[in-house]
Amino acid sequence: MKIKIRYYIVLAIIIQFIFSCSQIKYHYYKPRYIYDGIETASLNDVNIDTIKINLLITKILNNDYRKIHSLLIIKNGKLVCEEYFNGYNAEMCHPLYSAGKSLVSTLIGIAIDRGFIKNSDQTLRDLFPEHKSINKIHTENSDIKLNHILTMTTGLDCGDSDDFENNCSGRLLKEEDPIKYIMQLSMNHKPGEHFYYNDGTPKILQYILRHTTKMRYDHFEYKYLYTPLDISAYRLSPGLTPREMAKIGMLYLNKGKWRGEQVLSEKWVEETSKKHIKTKYGHYGYLWWISSFKYPDQEIETFYAAGNGGQFIFVFPDLDMVVVFTGGNVNEREYTIQPSEMLDEYIIPAIL
């Protein structure tokens, strides 16, 4: 009996040793400065607990968190952690999916700042006074405001992105004239009262931008957002690099400023990150999500851009921090909470 017990103890030790040897070891290095406008520093420089960050990245490397492509942490204006996984690197663009909605909101804000659009209270009738579909018959649809579109509270019978029987959002994405299309829809609710997440919403806003600025959407984006942030318009694949995503987060963290230049008004940043409507997933601003992380002695608020597969730009004003994630868990919702778990269990505690 004693021999058997000793045998199992020895076997357990051997298995534990083999497992520990098979674990990928992580060694932290300060991010490189590459003259892209983002300063770098070490975790120690900004008083972040290196043990917790090392443990987190070791878990990512060993697939305890699956299909993570990148993790960037910007603290006190400095990039202090930049890691890539599963074959990805700093030069590779990543599709944003729905995180791109937050960029559309940014461009609407810039259009208002520069006088192309009067304000977010303008209705479709105000924005398209000459549109045949709006002038044909006065309906509640024409009284939908820009801020209703930005908060996904139009009240239109356009379903939710989870409502596969009502494929309104899919049709919106294909419509050449989304205004004509939504003017034909019935109203389920009064605008501003009910939240329905709709992937077609950016198509309406892009159409509004083209109409009001008399510019192609991508030209407006490049001139007024990408150029000031030193983001190249020329790329082999769609999306942004994680560092470019970090610049968007830093722009909002710095109240619309990038390297001293007011690219986006502070007023728009405040309006965007305000809790406009409560949803089953948290609060919603102007195409940015708003949430918080609760700890025994404090609550840390954040607003963030979120996209399918694990694309996130988290902004933490009270911590002077931006955190970027990219990932490959497309259409795998059970894994979309991974970034929140990593923030909750490792990154935020490493700072507090």
Backbone hydrogen bonds, N-H to C=O, Kabsch-Sander energy under -0.5 kcal/mol:
donor,donor_aa,acceptor,acceptor_aa,energy
5,I,1,M,-2.1
6,R,2,K,-2.4
7,Y,3,I,-2.3
8,Y,4,K,-2.4
9,I,5,I,-2.2
10,V,6,R,-2.7
11,L,7,Y,-2.5
12,A,8,Y,-2.3
13,I,9,I,-2.2
14,I,10,V,-2.4
15,I,11,L,-2.6
16,Q,12,A,-2.4
17,F,13,I,-2.2
18,I,14,I,-2.7
19,F,15,I,-2.6
20,S,16,Q,-2.3
21,C,17,F,-2.0
22,S,18,I,-1.6
23,Q,19,F,-0.8
34,I,32,R,-0.6
39,E,37,G,-0.6
39,E,77,G,-0.5
41,A,79,L,-1.9
46,V,42,S,-0.9
46,V,43,L,-0.7
47,N,44,N,-1.4
48,I,43,L,-2.5
49,D,350,A,-2.6
50,T,48,I,-0.6
53,I,49,D,-1.5
54,N,50,T,-2.8
55,L,51,I,-2.2
56,L,52,K,-2.2
57,I,53,I,-2.6
58,T,54,N,-2.1
59,K,55,L,-1.9
60,I,56,L,-2.0
61,L,57,I,-2.7
62,N,58,T,-1.6
63,N,60,I,-1.8
64,D,59,K,-2.9
65,Y,59,K,-0.8
68,I,65,Y,-0.5
69,H,326,T,-2.9
70,S,326,T,-1.6
71,L,83,E,-2.3
72,L,324,V,-2.3
73,I,81,C,-2.2
74,I,322,V,-3.2
75,K,73,I,-0.5
75,K,78,K,-2.7
76,N,320,D,-2.5
78,K,75,K,-1.8
79,L,39,E,-3.2
80,V,73,I,-2.5
80,V,78,K,-0.7
81,C,73,I,-1.3
83,E,71,L,-2.4
85,F,69,H,-2.2
88,Y,85,F,-1.6
92,M,89,N,-1.2
94,H,240,L,-2.8
99,A,96,L,-2.0
100,G,97,Y,-1.9
101,K,98,S,-1.6
102,S,99,A,-0.9
103,L,99,A,-0.6
104,V,100,G,-1.6
105,S,101,K,-2.0
106,T,102,S,-1.7
107,L,103,L,-2.1
108,I,104,V,-2.0
109,G,105,S,-2.2
110,I,106,T,-2.1
111,A,107,L,-2.3
112,I,108,I,-2.0
113,D,109,G,-2.7
114,R,110,I,-2.1
115,G,112,I,-1.4
116,F,111,A,-2.1
117,I,111,A,-1.3
122,Q,119,N,-1.2
124,L,144,I,-1.7
125,R,142,S,-2.1
127,L,123,T,-2.4
128,F,124,L,-2.5
131,H,128,F,-1.4
134,I,131,H,-0.6
135,N,131,H,-2.2
136,K,132,K,-1.9
137,I,133,S,-0.6
139,T,137,I,-0.7
142,S,139,T,-0.9
143,D,140,E,-1.5
144,I,141,N,-1.6
146,L,122,Q,-2.4
147,N,120,S,-2.2
148,H,145,K,-0.6
149,I,145,K,-1.4
150,L,146,L,-2.2
151,T,147,N,-1.2
152,M,149,I,-1.0
153,T,148,H,-3.0
157,D,186,S,-2.8
158,C,156,L,-2.3
161,S,197,Y,-2.1
163,D,160,D,-2.1
164,F,162,D,-1.3
167,N,165,E,-0.9
168,C,166,N,-0.6
171,R,167,N,-1.9
172,L,168,C,-2.6
173,L,169,S,-1.6
174,K,170,G,-0.7
174,K,171,R,-0.7
175,E,171,R,-1.3
181,Y,177,D,-1.5
182,I,178,P,-2.6
183,M,179,I,-1.7
184,Q,180,K,-0.5
184,Q,181,Y,-1.2
185,L,182,I,-0.9
188,N,155,G,-3.2
189,H,155,G,-1.7
192,G,153,T,-3.5
193,E,190,K,-1.6
196,Y,152,M,-2.4
196,Y,194,H,-0.5
201,T,198,N,-1.5
203,K,200,G,-1.0
204,I,200,G,-1.0
204,I,201,T,-0.7
205,L,201,T,-1.7
206,Q,202,P,-3.1
207,Y,203,K,-1.9
208,I,204,I,-2.1
209,L,205,L,-2.5
210,R,206,Q,-2.4
211,H,207,Y,-2.2
212,T,208,I,-2.7
213,T,209,L,-2.4
214,K,210,R,-1.3
220,F,216,R,-2.4
221,E,217,Y,-2.5
222,Y,218,D,-2.2
223,K,219,H,-2.5
224,Y,220,F,-2.5
225,L,221,E,-1.8
226,Y,221,E,-2.3
227,T,222,Y,-2.6
229,L,225,L,-1.5
230,D,227,T,-1.5
231,I,226,Y,-3.0
232,S,230,D,-0.5
235,R,233,A,-0.6
240,L,94,H,-1.7
245,M,241,T,-2.2
246,A,242,P,-2.2
247,K,243,R,-1.5
248,I,244,E,-1.4
249,G,245,M,-1.9
250,M,246,A,-2.8
251,L,247,K,-2.3
252,Y,248,I,-1.7
253,L,249,G,-2.5
254,N,250,M,-2.3
255,K,252,Y,-1.6
256,G,251,L,-2.9
257,K,254,N,-1.1
258,W,261,E,-2.6
261,E,258,W,-1.8
263,V,256,G,-1.6
263,V,261,E,-1.4
264,L,256,G,-2.0
269,V,265,S,-1.7
270,E,266,E,-2.3
271,E,267,K,-2.3
272,T,268,W,-2.9
273,S,269,V,-2.0
274,K,271,E,-0.9
276,H,274,K,-1.3
276,H,284,Y,-1.7
277,I,284,Y,-1.5
279,T,282,G,-3.2
282,G,279,T,-1.0
283,H,290,I,-1.8
284,Y,277,I,-2.3
285,G,288,W,-3.3
286,Y,272,T,-1.8
287,L,150,L,-1.2
287,L,285,G,-1.3
289,W,304,Y,-2.6
290,I,283,H,-2.5
291,S,302,T,-2.6
293,F,300,I,-2.8
295,Y,298,Q,-2.9
298,Q,295,Y,-0.8
300,I,293,F,-3.1
301,E,299,E,-0.6
302,T,291,S,-2.6
303,F,315,V,-1.7
304,Y,289,W,-2.6
305,A,313,I,-1.9
307,G,311,Q,-2.6
309,G,329,N,-0.6
310,G,307,G,-1.8
311,Q,307,G,-1.8
312,F,310,G,-0.6
312,F,325,F,-2.6
313,I,305,A,-1.9
314,F,323,V,-3.1
315,V,303,F,-2.3
316,F,321,M,-3.1
319,L,316,F,-0.8
320,D,316,F,-0.8
320,D,317,P,-0.8
321,M,316,F,-1.8
322,V,74,I,-2.3
323,V,314,F,-2.0
324,V,72,L,-2.4
325,F,312,F,-2.0
326,T,70,S,-1.4
328,G,67,K,-2.6
329,N,309,G,-2.2
330,V,328,G,-1.1
332,E,329,N,-1.8
333,R,331,N,-0.5
335,Y,332,E,-2.0
336,T,333,R,-1.4
338,Q,335,Y,-1.4
341,E,337,I,-2.2
342,M,338,Q,-2.5
343,L,339,P,-2.2
344,D,340,S,-2.6
345,E,341,E,-2.7
346,Y,342,M,-1.7
347,I,342,M,-2.1
348,I,343,L,-2.4
350,A,346,Y,-1.5
351,I,348,I,-1.8
352,L,348,I,-2.1
